[in-house]
Amino acid sequence: EHTTKETIEHALMSELSTRFGRAESAPICQGALFDLLGVYADTEAAIQILEGTFDPPPDSDARTVVLLKEIARIWQKIGEGEVSIAISQEDYQHYWRRVKEKISSSFSGLHFGHYKSIAHDDYLSDLLARKLSLISATGAAPERWARGLSVMLEKIAGVAYITKLRAILLLEADFNFHNKLIFGSRMLDLARQHDLVPEEIYNEKGRTAEDAILQQVLMYDIARVTKRPLVVAQVDAAQCYDRVALAMAALTLRAFKVHNSSVLGMLKPLHCMEFYLRTGFGQSESYFGGKEQGKHGLAQGNGAAPPTWQQISTIMINAQHSKGHGVDIVCPITMKKIRQVGIAYVDDTNLWDGMAEDDDVDSAAHKSQAGINDWGGFLQASGGALNPGKCSATIHNLEPDGKGGWIYPDQKKEEPSREEEAEGEELDDLPFFVPQGDNDAAQIKRLSTDHAVENLGLYTRPDGKSDNHFEQMRERVTTWTAQIKSGTIPTRSVWMSYTHQLWAGLRYGLGACSASMTNLSKGLGSADYYLLSNLGVVRSITREWRYLPASFGGMHLFDLTIETTAATLSSLLQHYNMDTALGITLKAAMEHLQLELGVPGCPFDYDFSVWGHLATDSWVKALWERIDKFGIVVKLDYHTIPTPREHDIPIMQLMVDKGLRGTDLKRVNRARIAQEALFLSDITTATGRHLEAHLLDDWWFDTSEGELGKHRSTLQFSTEFPTVEDWKLWKKILKTVASTTLFLNQPLGRWVAPSTRIWRHFFHPQLHIAEVHFDDRIRIYEHDIHSSDRSWILTLPCRAWSPPC
């Protein structure tokens, strides 16, 4: 414990000096690479790296080399584009007339007020703009830019451990203006123009943390519907801004076409920074750092730190793609597709692996560990490191329960053995590790599917339940109520706090909530009841009057079901049909719901009370329930699958018309999904007159049709394992639309649209040739010329060829 000015300053300087020196462990700061590049990567070797002609030394770190190749690729993609470093009078005045004067800055004493005053004079504004342009064009920054004031802030209220404090560096005001304009505005604008901002980055302009959480929720939903394993590794970078090797930062910034002089004008003062401290005792007289020590890092408080970290993250994400990591997100009907390695918001990153059709738990876990290793290695190559204490991994995997349903293996209700009781709840059958320095690795937590850790301020459970989110909301309401009770503010101010403080925070994350109406109605529990008296409302008032709008005589409290419905509708309207990663993921989730229901059009157009129980719990299903409950009509530009034949009908519509409901409807739906069928024409012969007998009794894959290919539909259905009772009911109902010989009561007519079935057998009468189409080849049968014309014996000649790509 430190209580005096001297001991506090000494302890802080010791900690920060170590913290800002950790980036020197990066391979680019050592050995032959450092000899070639130096601290600022302003050598001939740096130009070779950008141009893609650099031959790295034999002992170079492999992942550093991968990053250097990605840097060259970006530099070449932008081509002749460049970031303007000229600063005009208009640039100066536009910025300084709008910023808040009270912002702290400038060890020299030239604070925001001075620059705001100058912005109202054209001559002085032009003079300072020219001065900043000269600095940016030459890289010769004034010495005062290399003096900063470090302020330590608590990350968690009440936790004042030195290693847990966030170090904010107050830079010279004009230095930060230069950095924000050149790097934070112009560089990022050029990257956007060349489509160089990865979809994975959600701290980008126009995206939010809630959007990132929504995509994570949708990915869990898709994994739950498709029954494919998905591994999500939450990997947190330790002190990301403070652990960046300046050489890697310089190469990255130059790859995005920032002039070398401007890069040097920003990095040199940081490297030579004299770090003074401001504590409760005032400003320190001594400093650490300076030219003698030479520190790395971008400094929190530097306007160039967030955009530079975003560009470094871009390089790392591209490197992950180049190594083959990530998952394919595919719309199962329209086949729109995007590949994504995960989601990232500054230093919080979720890495995804698995979801391939042939993936099992082991293969998905193996891919995920390889992805974690590469991401951690790329982070070390840039000067950073992963924090094992804040990293975790979850395997989302479902297994058949033998009754037609699915369960999470780690949620099975079995009596634990004595050994398991001794080991506790931690899952260690498939351990995960994050790389550390000196070729070491640290094991991270493996979370169960019913467990959630806080991610971007929310708790997102892999199994889709919102219990943790609601508990978090109830705690906020209880805390707010206790604080209001302990105070003496008037009722009017309590209402203002309720509206603009409490619920402003509670609304965060509701757009990604996938809770059912029943769970939403119970979400806040009795928390609303106990705050009534604080609002000047009698507690005995009935529940209906609490939430009724004031215009109808009610109290107009916020109702969780209404607020969540509005938030999720807003998310739908923002992202539906957008050509973004989240838009495509949302489209994929809706199409999976469509196929799960077995309907040709938008699922929202169907009666939830009849069809809802056929769907797996998901965000899209929850939204559907809400708009159905409140009678909201949502009109979307939605792709409708055309009916392939005259007199054709979706199988599930036929079942509903037959009067099936509840469990029986769910049983036949499992059989339909297993047969990869949407329309009646998918289970009839090509003539459209008979039902195919082999599709009535058992899974199609176990018949001769299964020998021809992995699928029988052009649509991507999920996996189901119907029970014997399911197959019996499936056959029984289908036989009601046909005779005992399976001849349809209403034969299908001519083809009017493409079939959703993959047809495998084709006959060419003029050529006397029959073809059998496999997934990877076509087998051809020809007419036996030695037989009579009436026998039409077809023989297999010695030719089978693969179809052209």
C-alpha positions in Angstrom: 0.0 0.0 0.0 1.3 3.4 -1.0 0.1 6.6 0.7 2.8 9.3 0.2 3.5 11.3 -2.9 7.0 9.9 -3.4 6.0 6.2 -3.0 2.9 6.5 -5.2 4.9 8.2 -8.0 7.7 5.7 -7.7 5.4 2.7 -7.8 3.4 4.2 -10.8 6.5 5.0 -12.7 7.9 1.6 -12.2 4.7 -0.1 -13.3 4.3 2.1 -16.4 7.9 1.9 -17.4 7.6 -1.9 -17.5 4.2 -1.7 -19.2 5.4 0.6 -22.0 8.4 -1.6 -22.6 6.7 -4.9 -23.0 6.2 -4.4 -26.8 10.0 -4.7 -27.2 9.5 -8.5 -26.9 8.0 -8.4 -30.5 10.3 -10.3 -33.0 10.4 -7.2 -35.2 12.2 -5.3 -32.3 14.9 -7.9 -32.1 17.6 -9.6 -34.1 18.1 -9.3 -37.9 14.7 -7.7 -38.5 15.4 -4.9 -36.1 18.8 -4.3 -37.7 17.1 -3.9 -41.1 14.1 -1.8 -39.9 15.1 0.1 -36.8 12.6 1.5 -34.4 10.5 3.5 -36.9 10.8 1.2 -40.0 12.0 4.1 -42.1 14.7 2.2 -44.0 15.1 0.7 -47.4 14.0 -2.7 -46.1 10.7 -1.1 -45.1 10.1 0.0 -48.7 10.9 -3.5 -49.9 8.3 -4.9 -47.5 5.7 -2.5 -48.8 6.5 -3.4 -52.4 6.4 -7.1 -51.7 10.1 -7.7 -52.6 11.5 -8.2 -49.2 13.4 -11.4 -48.5 13.1 -11.9 -44.7 16.1 -13.3 -42.8 16.2 -17.1 -42.4 15.5 -17.0 -38.7 12.5 -14.6 -38.9 9.4 -15.3 -36.9 6.9 -17.1 -39.2 3.9 -15.1 -38.1 5.7 -11.9 -38.4 6.5 -12.8 -42.0 2.8 -13.5 -42.6 1.9 -10.0 -41.3 4.5 -8.4 -43.5 3.0 -10.1 -46.5 -0.5 -8.8 -45.6 1.0 -5.3 -45.2 2.4 -5.6 -48.7 -0.9 -6.8 -50.1 -2.8 -3.8 -48.6 -0.2 -1.4 -49.9 -0.5 -2.8 -53.4 -4.3 -2.9 -53.3 -4.6 0.8 -52.5 -2.3 1.6 -55.4 -1.9 5.2 -56.2 -4.2 6.4 -53.4 -2.6 8.4 -50.6 -3.5 10.2 -47.4 -3.3 14.0 -47.7 -1.1 15.6 -45.0 -1.9 19.2 -45.9 -3.9 20.9 -43.1 -5.9 23.9 -44.2 -7.4 26.9 -42.3 -10.8 25.3 -42.7 -9.6 22.0 -41.2 -8.3 23.9 -38.2 -11.4 25.9 -37.6 -13.8 23.1 -38.3 -12.2 21.0 -35.5 -11.5 23.6 -32.9 -14.8 25.5 -33.0 -16.6 22.3 -32.1 -14.5 20.6 -29.4 -15.3 21.1 -25.7 -13.0 23.5 -24.0 -12.9 21.6 -20.7 -11.0 18.6 -22.1 -7.7 18.1 -20.3 -4.5 18.2 -22.3 -1.1 19.8 -22.7 1.7 19.5 -20.2 3.0 22.8 -21.6 -0.2 24.6 -20.5 -1.4 25.4 -24.0 -4.8 24.0 -23.4 -7.9 23.7 -25.6 -9.1 27.2 -24.7 -6.1 28.8 -26.5 -6.7 26.8 -29.7 -10.5 27.5 -29.6 -9.8 31.2 -29.3 -7.4 31.1 -32.3 -10.0 29.3 -34.4 -12.1 32.5 -34.4 -9.3 34.4 -36.2 -8.6 33.5 -39.8 -5.0 34.7 -39.9 -3.9 32.9 -36.7 -5.9 29.8 -37.8 -4.1 29.8 -41.1 -0.7 30.3 -39.4 -1.2 27.3 -37.1 -2.6 25.1 -39.9 0.6 25.9 -42.0 2.7 25.1 -39.0 1.1 21.7 -38.5 1.3 21.0 -42.3 5.1 21.7 -42.1 5.5 19.3 -39.1 3.5 16.6 -41.0 5.5 17.1 -44.2 8.9 16.9 -42.5 8.3 14.7 -39.5 10.1 17.2 -37.3 7.8 17.5 -34.3 8.4 20.2 -31.6 10.0 19.0 -28.4 7.0 19.8 -26.3 5.1 17.0 -28.2 7.4 14.6 -26.5 6.2 15.5 -23.0 3.0 14.0 -21.6 1.0 13.8 -18.4 -0.1 10.4 -17.3 -3.3 10.1 -15.3 -4.3 6.8 -13.7 -8.0 5.8 -13.8 -9.8 2.9 -12.2 -11.1 0.4 -14.6 -13.4 -1.0 -11.9 -14.7 1.4 -9.3 -12.9 0.9 -6.0 -10.1 -1.3 -7.4 -7.0 0.8 -7.0 -4.3 -1.9 -7.6 -1.6 -0.4 -9.7 -1.6 -3.2 -12.2 -5.4 -2.8 -12.7 -5.3 1.0 -13.4 -5.7 2.4 -16.9 -3.0 4.9 -17.9 -4.3 7.9 -19.9 -1.7 10.1 -21.4 -2.6 13.8 -21.9 -0.8 14.9 -25.0 -0.3 18.4 -26.4 -3.6 19.6 -27.9 -2.3 20.4 -31.3 -0.4 17.1 -31.4 -3.7 15.2 -30.8 -5.5 17.4 -33.4 -2.9 16.4 -36.0 -3.2 12.7 -35.1 -7.0 12.7 -35.2 -7.1 14.5 -38.6 -4.4 12.5 -40.4 -4.9 9.1 -38.9 -8.4 9.1 -37.4 -10.2 10.7 -40.3 -8.3 10.7 -43.5 -6.5 7.4 -43.2 -9.7 5.5 -42.3 -11.7 7.3 -45.0 -9.1 6.1 -47.6 -9.4 2.5 -46.2 -13.2 2.7 -46.5 -13.0 3.9 -50.1 -10.9 0.8 -50.9 -13.1 -1.6 -48.9 -10.3 -2.5 -46.5 -12.2 -2.5 -43.3 -13.0 -6.1 -42.4 -16.6 -7.0 -41.5 -15.3 -8.5 -38.3 -14.4 -5.1 -36.8 -17.4 -3.6 -35.0 -15.7 -0.5 -33.5 -15.8 0.8 -37.1 -17.9 3.9 -38.0 -21.6 2.9 -38.4 -21.3 -0.3 -36.3 -21.9 -0.8 -32.6 -21.0 -3.2 -29.8 -24.7 -4.3 -29.8 -24.4 -5.2 -33.4 -21.4 -7.4 -32.6 -23.4 -9.1 -29.8 -26.4 -9.6 -32.2 -24.2 -11.4 -34.7 -22.8 -13.6 -32.0 -26.3 -14.5 -30.9 -27.3 -15.3 -34.5 -24.2 -17.5 -34.9 -25.2 -19.5 -31.9 -28.7 -19.7 -33.3 -27.5 -21.0 -36.7 -25.3 -23.6 -34.9 -28.3 -24.7 -32.8 -30.6 -25.0 -35.9 -28.0 -26.8 -38.1 -26.8 -29.0 -35.3 -23.2 -28.3 -36.3 -20.3 -27.7 -33.8 -19.2 -24.2 -33.3 -16.3 -23.2 -31.1 -16.2 -19.6 -29.8 -12.9 -18.5 -28.2 -13.1 -15.2 -26.4 -9.6 -13.8 -26.5 -8.7 -10.6 -24.8 -5.6 -8.6 -25.7 -3.7 -7.3 -22.6 -3.2 -3.5 -22.7 -3.6 -3.4 -26.5 -2.7 0.3 -27.0 0.2 0.2 -24.7 1.7 -2.9 -26.3 2.3 -2.1 -29.9 5.8 -2.3 -31.5 6.4 1.1 -33.2 8.0 -0.6 -36.3 4.9 -2.7 -36.9 2.7 0.3 -36.4 4.8 2.3 -38.8 4.7 -0.4 -41.5 0.9 -0.7 -41.0 0.3 3.0 -41.3 2.5 3.3 -44.4 0.6 0.4 -45.9 -2.5 2.4 -45.6 -0.7 5.2 -47.6 0.1 7.6 -44.8 3.3 9.6 -45.7 6.4 8.4 -43.8 7.0 11.9 -42.6 3.6 12.1 -41.0 4.1 8.7 -39.4 7.4 9.8 -37.9 5.8 13.0 -36.7 3.4 10.9 -34.6 5.7 8.0 -33.6 8.9 9.8 -32.7 7.4 11.9 -29.9 5.8 8.8 -28.5 9.0 6.9 -28.5 10.9 9.8 -26.9 8.0 10.7 -24.6 8.8 12.1 -21.1 6.1 10.7 -18.9 5.1 12.9 -16.1 2.4 11.9 -13.5 -0.6 13.6 -12.2 -2.0 12.2 -8.9 -4.0 13.4 -6.0 -0.8 15.1 -4.7 -0.5 17.1 -7.9 1.9 17.0 -10.8 5.2 15.1 -10.6 8.5 17.0 -11.0 10.3 14.0 -12.4 9.5 11.8 -15.3 10.4 8.4 -16.8 11.0 7.5 -20.4 12.6 10.1 -22.6 15.1 9.6 -25.4 17.3 7.6 -23.1 14.8 4.8 -22.5 12.7 4.9 -25.6 9.3 3.4 -25.0 6.8 1.7 -27.3 3.0 1.7 -27.5 0.4 4.1 -28.9 -0.7 5.7 -25.6 -4.2 5.8 -24.5 -5.3 9.3 -25.0 -3.6 9.6 -28.4 -6.1 10.4 -31.1 -4.1 8.1 -33.5 -4.2 5.1 -31.2 -7.7 3.8 -32.0 -7.3 4.1 -35.8 -3.8 2.6 -35.7 -5.0 -0.3 -33.6 -7.9 -0.8 -36.0 -5.5 -1.0 -38.9 -3.2 -3.5 -37.1 -6.3 -5.5 -36.3 -7.2 -5.4 -40.0 -3.8 -6.9 -40.8 -4.2 -9.6 -38.2 -7.7 -10.5 -39.3 -6.5 -10.7 -42.9 -3.7 -13.0 -41.7 -6.3 -15.2 -40.0 -8.2 -15.5 -43.3 -5.0 -16.4 -45.1 -4.4 -19.2 -42.7 -7.9 -20.6 -43.4 -9.5 -19.8 -40.0 -13.1 -18.9 -39.5 -16.5 -20.1 -40.5 -18.6 -20.0 -43.6 -22.0 -18.3 -43.1 -24.3 -19.5 -45.8 -27.9 -18.6 -46.6 -29.5 -22.1 -47.1 -31.9 -21.0 -49.8 -30.4 -18.0 -51.7 -26.8 -19.4 -51.1 -25.4 -16.0 -50.3 -22.2 -16.6 -48.4 -19.6 -14.8 -46.4 -16.5 -16.1 -44.5 -15.7 -14.6 -41.1 -13.1 -15.3 -38.5 -15.2 -13.8 -35.6 -16.1 -10.5 -34.2 -13.8 -7.8 -32.8 -14.4 -4.7 -30.8 -11.1 -2.9 -30.0 -9.2 -5.5 -27.9 -12.2 -7.8 -27.3 -12.3 -10.6 -29.9 -14.4 -13.7 -30.4 -12.7 -16.2 -32.7 -15.0 -18.7 -34.5 -14.2 -22.1 -35.9 -16.2 -25.2 -37.0 -19.6 -25.2 -38.6 -18.4 -27.2 -41.6 -20.7 -30.0 -42.7 -18.1 -32.7 -41.9 -17.0 -31.1 -38.7 -17.3 -33.0 -35.4 -16.4 -31.7 -31.9 -12.8 -32.9 -32.1 -12.1 -31.4 -35.5 -13.8 -28.1 -34.6 -11.8 -27.9 -31.4 -8.5 -28.6 -33.3 -9.3 -25.8 -35.8 -10.1 -23.5 -32.9 -6.9 -24.2 -31.1 -4.9 -23.6 -34.3 -6.8 -20.3 -34.7 -6.1 -19.2 -31.2 -2.4 -20.1 -31.7 -2.2 -18.0 -34.8 -4.1 -15.0 -33.4 -2.0 -15.0 -30.3 1.1 -15.3 -32.4 0.1 -12.4 -34.6 -0.6 -10.3 -31.5 2.9 -11.1 -30.2 4.4 -10.2 -33.6 2.8 -6.8 -33.2 4.1 -6.4 -29.6 1.0 -7.5 -27.7 -0.1 -10.6 -25.9 -3.2 -12.4 -24.8 -4.4 -12.2 -21.2 -5.2 -15.8 -20.1 -7.3 -14.7 -17.2 -9.7 -13.0 -19.5 -9.8 -15.6 -22.2 -12.2 -18.5 -22.5 -13.6 -21.0 -25.0 -17.0 -22.6 -25.5 -17.9 -25.6 -27.6 -21.5 -25.3 -28.9 -22.5 -28.8 -29.7 -25.8 -30.8 -29.8 -26.4 -34.5 -29.7 -29.6 -36.5 -30.4 -31.5 -37.4 -27.3 -33.0 -40.6 -28.9 -36.5 -39.2 -28.7 -36.3 -37.0 -31.8 -34.9 -34.0 -29.9 -31.5 -32.6 -29.2 -29.5 -31.9 -26.0 -26.3 -30.3 -25.0 -23.9 -33.0 -23.8 -22.5 -30.7 -21.0 -26.0 -30.1 -19.7 -27.0 -33.7 -19.3 -28.6 -34.3 -15.9 -26.5 -37.2 -14.7 -25.2 -38.1 -11.3 -21.5 -37.0 -11.2 -19.0 -39.6 -10.3 -16.8 -39.1 -7.2 -13.9 -38.1 -9.4 -16.0 -35.5 -11.2 -17.3 -34.1 -7.9 -13.7 -33.7 -6.8 -12.7 -31.9 -10.0 -15.6 -29.5 -9.8 -17.6 -28.0 -12.7 -14.7 -27.0 -15.0 -14.7 -28.8 -18.4 -11.3 -30.2 -19.1 -11.9 -33.0 -21.6 -10.9 -30.7 -24.5 -8.6 -28.1 -22.9 -7.7 -24.8 -24.8 -4.5 -22.8 -24.5 -3.3 -19.4 -25.4 0.3 -18.7 -26.5 2.5 -16.7 -24.2 6.1 -15.5 -24.5 9.1 -17.7 -24.7 7.1 -20.4 -26.6 5.0 -21.0 -23.5 1.2 -21.5 -23.3 -1.4 -21.0 -20.6 -4.6 -23.0 -20.3 -7.8 -21.0 -20.4 -11.3 -21.6 -19.1 -13.6 -24.0 -21.0 -17.1 -22.8 -20.4 -20.3 -24.9 -20.6 -23.1 -24.0 -22.9 -25.3 -22.8 -20.0 -22.6 -20.4 -18.8 -21.9 -16.9 -19.9 -19.2 -14.4 -19.3 -19.6 -10.7 -19.8 -18.8 -9.8 -23.4 -19.1 -6.1 -24.5 -21.2 -5.4 -21.4 -23.7 -8.3 -22.0 -24.0 -11.9 -21.0 -24.6 -14.1 -24.1 -25.2 -17.8 -23.4 -24.5 -20.3 -26.1 -27.8 -22.2 -25.5 -29.7 -19.0 -26.3 -31.3 -18.4 -22.9 -31.4 -14.9 -21.4 -31.3 -15.7 -17.7 -27.9 -14.0 -17.1 -29.0 -10.9 -19.0 -32.2 -10.6 -17.0 -30.3 -11.1 -13.8 -28.0 -8.3 -14.8 -31.0 -6.0 -15.5 -32.6 -6.9 -12.1 -29.4 -6.0 -10.3 -29.3 -2.6 -12.0 -32.9 -1.9 -11.1 -32.3 -3.0 -7.5 -29.2 -0.9 -7.2 -30.9 2.2 -8.7 -33.9 1.7 -6.4 -31.6 1.5 -3.3 -29.7 4.7 -4.4 -32.9 6.6 -4.9 -34.3 5.5 -1.5 -31.1 6.7 0.2 -31.4 10.1 -1.4 -33.9 13.0 -1.0 -34.5 14.1 -4.6 -38.0 15.2 -5.6 -40.4 12.8 -7.4 -40.1 14.7 -10.7 -36.3 14.2 -10.6 -36.8 10.5 -9.8 -38.9 10.2 -13.0 -36.2 11.9 -15.0 -33.6 9.5 -13.6 -35.9 6.5 -14.3 -36.3 7.6 -17.9 -32.9 8.9 -18.8 -30.6 7.0 -16.6 -32.0 3.7 -15.5 -33.8 2.7 -18.7 -31.2 4.3 -21.0 -28.8 1.7 -19.6 -31.4 -1.2 -19.5 -32.2 -0.8 -23.2 -28.6 -1.6 -24.1 -28.6 -5.2 -25.5 -32.3 -5.6 -25.9 -31.9 -5.5 -29.6 -30.0 -8.8 -29.3 -32.3 -10.4 -26.8 -33.8 -13.8 -27.9 -36.1 -14.4 -24.9 -39.6 -15.7 -25.4 -42.7 -13.6 -24.5 -43.1 -15.7 -21.3 -39.6 -15.1 -20.2 -39.7 -11.4 -21.0 -42.9 -11.0 -18.9 -40.9 -12.5 -15.9 -37.6 -10.8 -16.8 -37.5 -8.0 -14.2 -39.4 -10.1 -11.7 -40.7 -7.9 -8.8 -38.0 -5.2 -9.3 -40.6 -2.9 -11.0 -42.9 -3.3 -8.0 -40.4 -2.1 -5.4 -39.5 1.1 -7.3 -43.2 2.3 -7.6 -43.2 4.2 -4.3 -40.0 6.1 -5.3 -41.9 7.3 -8.4 -44.8 8.5 -6.3 -47.1 5.6 -7.3 -49.2 3.5 -4.9 -47.9 -0.1 -5.0 -51.5 -1.5 -4.9 -52.1 -0.3 -8.4 -52.8 -3.2 -10.8 -50.1 -4.3 -13.2 -52.1 -3.1 -16.3 -52.3 0.5 -15.0 -48.5 0.6 -14.4 -47.6 0.2 -18.1 -50.6 2.0 -19.7 -49.5 5.2 -21.4 -50.2 8.4 -19.5 -52.6 9.6 -22.3 -54.9 6.7 -21.2 -54.6 7.4 -17.5 -51.8 5.0 -16.8 -48.4 5.4 -15.1 -46.4 4.8 -18.3 -43.7 2.6 -16.8 -41.5 1.0 -19.4 -42.6 -2.6 -20.2 -39.8 -5.0 -20.9 -41.8 -6.9 -23.6 -42.6 -3.7 -25.4 -39.1 -2.2 -25.2 -37.6 -5.5 -26.4 -40.0 -5.8 -29.3 -39.2 -2.2 -30.4 -35.4 -2.8 -30.0 -35.4 -6.1 -32.0 -37.6 -4.6 -34.7 -35.1 -1.7 -35.0 -32.3 -4.3 -35.4 -34.3 -6.1 -38.1 -35.0 -2.9 -40.0 -31.4 -1.7 -39.7 -29.7 -4.9 -40.9 -32.2 -6.9 -43.0 -31.1 -7.3 -46.7 -27.9 -5.3 -46.0 -24.8 -6.5 -47.8 -22.8 -6.7 -44.6 -21.7 -9.6 -42.4 -24.5 -9.0 -39.9 -27.0 -8.6 -42.7 -26.0 -11.8 -44.4 -26.0 -13.6 -41.0 -29.5 -12.3 -40.2 -30.7 -13.4 -43.7 -29.2 -16.9 -43.1 -31.0 -17.2 -39.7 -34.3 -16.3 -41.3 -33.8 -18.8 -44.2 -32.9 -21.5 -41.7 -36.2 -20.7 -39.8 -38.0 -20.9 -43.2 -36.7 -24.3 -44.0 -37.3 -25.5 -40.5 -41.0 -24.6 -40.8 -41.2 -25.9 -44.3 -42.8 -22.8 -45.8 -42.0 -21.2 -49.2 -42.3 -17.5 -48.0 -41.3 -15.2 -45.1 -41.8 -17.0 -41.8 -43.3 -13.8 -40.3 -46.4 -14.2 -42.5 -47.5 -17.4 -40.7 -49.5 -17.9 -37.5 -47.1 -18.4 -34.7 -49.6 -20.3 -32.6 -49.8 -23.0 -35.3 -46.2 -23.0 -36.7 -44.1 -21.6 -33.8 -43.4 -24.8 -32.0 -41.8 -26.3 -35.1 -38.9 -23.9 -34.8 -35.8 -24.1 -32.6 -35.5 -21.3 -30.1 -33.6 -18.4 -31.7 -33.6 -14.6 -32.0 -35.6 -14.7 -35.2 -38.2 -17.0 -33.7 -38.5 -14.7 -30.6 -39.0 -11.7 -32.9 -41.6 -13.6 -34.9 -43.5 -14.4 -31.6 -43.4 -10.7 -30.6 -44.8 -9.3 -33.8 -47.4 -12.0 -33.9 -48.4 -11.3 -30.3 -48.8 -7.5 -30.8 -50.4 -7.8 -34.3 -47.5 -6.0 -36.0 -47.4 -6.4 -39.8 -43.8 -6.5 -41.1 -43.5 -6.3 -44.9 -40.1 -7.4 -46.1 -38.6 -7.8 -49.6 -38.3 -11.5 -49.0 -37.3 -14.2 -51.5 -40.2 -16.6 -52.0 -39.5 -20.1 -53.3 -41.7 -20.7 -56.3 -43.9 -23.8 -56.4 -42.1 -26.1 -58.9 -45.2 -27.8 -60.4 -48.9 -27.3 -61.0 -51.0 -28.7 -58.2 -47.9 -28.8 -56.0 -48.0 -27.8 -52.4 -45.6 -27.4 -49.5 -45.6 -30.6 -47.4 -46.1 -28.8 -44.1 -49.0 -26.7 -45.5 -50.6 -30.0 -46.5 -50.1 -31.4 -43.0 -51.6 -28.3 -41.4 -54.6 -28.5 -43.9 -55.0 -32.1 -42.8 -55.5 -30.8 -39.2 -52.2 -31.8 -37.6 -51.1 -29.7 -34.7 -48.8 -29.8 -31.8 -46.7 -32.9 -31.3 -48.0 -34.7 -34.4 -47.1 -31.7 -36.6 -43.6 -31.7 -35.0 -43.1 -35.4 -35.7 -43.9 -35.2 -39.4 -41.8 -32.1 -39.7 -38.8 -34.0 -38.3 -39.3 -36.7 -41.0 -39.7 -34.0 -43.7 -36.4 -32.3 -42.7 -34.6 -35.6 -42.6 -35.8 -36.3 -46.2 -34.7 -32.8 -47.3 -38.1 -32.1 -48.8 -40.1 -28.9 -49.0 -42.7 -29.5 -51.6 -44.7 -32.6 -52.4 -42.8 -32.8 -55.7 -39.7 -33.5 -53.7 -41.0 -36.9 -52.7 -42.8 -37.9 -55.9 -41.6 -39.5 -59.0 -40.6 -37.4 -62.0 -43.9 -38.0 -63.6 -45.6 -36.4 -60.6 -48.1 -39.3 -60.3 -46.7 -41.5 -57.5 -45.1 -41.0 -54.1 -41.6 -42.5 -53.9 -41.9 -45.6 -51.7 -38.4 -45.4 -50.3 -39.0 -42.0 -48.9 -41.9 -43.1 -46.7 -40.4 -45.6 -44.4 -36.9 -44.5 -43.5 -34.2 -41.8 -43.9 -33.3 -41.3 -47.6 -29.6 -41.6 -46.9 -30.0 -45.2 -46.0 -31.6 -46.1 -49.4 -30.0 -46.4 -52.8 -30.5 -42.7 -53.4 -28.1 -42.1 -50.5 -25.3 -43.8 -52.5 -25.4 -41.2 -55.2 -24.6 -38.1 -53.2 -24.6 -36.4 -49.8 -27.8 -34.4 -50.4 -31.0 -34.7 -52.3 -32.0 -31.0 -52.2 -30.6 -27.8 -53.6 -31.5 -26.3 -50.3 -29.4 -26.8 -47.2 -31.5 -28.5 -44.6 -30.5 -29.1 -41.0 -29.9 -32.5 -39.5 -32.7 -34.5 -37.8 -33.0 -38.1 -36.5 -36.7 -39.0 -36.5 -38.0 -41.8 -34.3 -39.8 -44.9 -35.4 -43.1 -43.3 -34.4 -42.2 -40.2 -36.4 -41.7 -42.4 -39.6 -45.0 -44.2 -38.9 -47.0 -41.0 -38.7 -45.2 -39.5 -41.7 -46.1 -42.5 -43.8 -49.7 -42.7 -42.4 -50.5 -39.0 -43.3 -48.9 -39.1 -46.7 -50.8 -42.3 -47.7 -54.0 -40.3 -47.2 -53.2 -38.3 -50.3 -52.5 -41.4 -52.5 -53.9 -44.8 -53.2 -52.6 -48.1 -51.9 -50.3 -48.1 -54.9 -49.0 -44.7 -53.9 -50.8 -43.1 -56.9 -51.5 -39.5 -55.9 -55.2 -38.5 -55.6 -54.3 -35.3 -57.4 -51.3 -35.9 -59.7 -48.9 -33.1 -60.1 -48.9 -31.1 -63.4 -46.2 -29.7 -65.6 -43.1 -28.0 -64.3 -43.5 -24.2 -63.9 -40.4 -23.4 -61.8 -37.0 -25.0 -61.0 -37.2 -28.1 -58.7 -35.7 -27.9 -55.2 -34.8 -31.6 -55.5 -31.5 -32.8 -57.0 -32.5 -35.3 -59.7 -30.0 -38.0 -60.2 -31.3 -40.1 -63.2 -31.7 -38.8 -66.7 -32.6 -40.6 -69.9 -31.9 -39.4 -73.5 -34.4 -41.3 -75.8 -32.8 -40.1 -79.0 -29.3 -41.2 -78.0 -30.5 -44.3 -76.1 -28.4 -43.1 -73.2 -29.2 -43.0 -69.4 -27.1 -41.0 -67.0 -26.7 -41.4 -63.2 -25.4 -38.3 -61.6 -23.2 -38.7 -58.5 -21.7 -35.7 -56.6 -18.3 -36.1 -58.3 -19.0 -38.0 -61.5 -21.6 -39.1 -64.1 -22.1 -42.7 -64.9 -23.4 -43.3 -68.5 -25.4 -46.4 -69.6 -25.9 -47.2 -73.3 -28.4 -49.3 -75.2 -27.2 -52.9 -75.7 -27.2 -53.3 -79.5 -27.2 -57.1 -79.2 -30.6 -57.1 -77.6 -34.0 -56.8 -79.3 -35.5 -53.3 -79.7 -38.2 -54.1 -77.1 -35.9 -55.2 -74.3 -34.1 -51.9 -73.9 -31.3 -53.4 -72.0 -28.8 -50.7 -70.9 -25.2 -51.6 -70.2 -22.5 -49.7 -68.5 -19.7 -49.0 -71.0 -16.2 -48.4 -69.9 -16.6 -44.6 -69.5 -17.5 -42.5 -66.6 -16.5 -38.9 -66.5 -16.5 -36.1 -64.0 -18.8 -33.1 -64.8 -17.0 -29.9 -65.8 -16.5 -27.3 -63.1 
